[in-house]
């Protein structure tokens, strides 16, 4: 039997995968057209999701390293960079950033599950860094 968290994660993954399958098919007119979010284009929503994935991954990596999460200045630099992208680049960036976030988290979780700990980017694992499932808040 799965937990509410498992079902929620599965639902989010399914919704993401459905969106990721549609994004490459969107013509420029749809990317620059209105979204369901008031005053945002579809590309701007994808930029929001992609930049959010980038910020979340930076926070996750900081936690693994036992460092504080990046601050507001980091977030604003990410948003500025994403806002400067063309609509097509925002769409492509969404796909790349969310794939990176999902893959990074999945691989690191798998390493922890098999007892290897560690990081997928070749950096050493720090024994004092919080690990998911270890009972350490984080």
Phi, psi and omega in degrees: 000134182268156179274169175301320179298316179299316181293322179294316178297318179297319179294319177296317179298316180297315180297317177301313183297323177295316178296316180298330178286330182278323188307314182295344182268353185285125175286164181307321182298324178282323178298323182266001179274175183292150176250186175285347179270123182307129175070011177243141172280170176301316180299322179294325176294317178296323176297318178299315181292319180293316179294325176297321177296318179297316180293318180296318180295321177298319178294320179296314180296321178299318179298318178298326180275358182072024181255161175291152178297148175304148185267190183302323179300318177298311181303314182295326177292323177295313181298318179300317180296315180293321180295335180279351181284154173288162177305320179294319178293325177296320179294312179296318179298322176303312182298315182292315183292319181286328174295317179298315179299310182296316180293315180299314180294318182295316180292317180294322176296320179297319178298319177295317182300322181269007175083012179269345183054219170078180183233147181282350182264010178088352178285150180292151174278138178259122184302334181270358180285141179295138177239140180298138178083000183272356183089353178274127179301147178165000000 
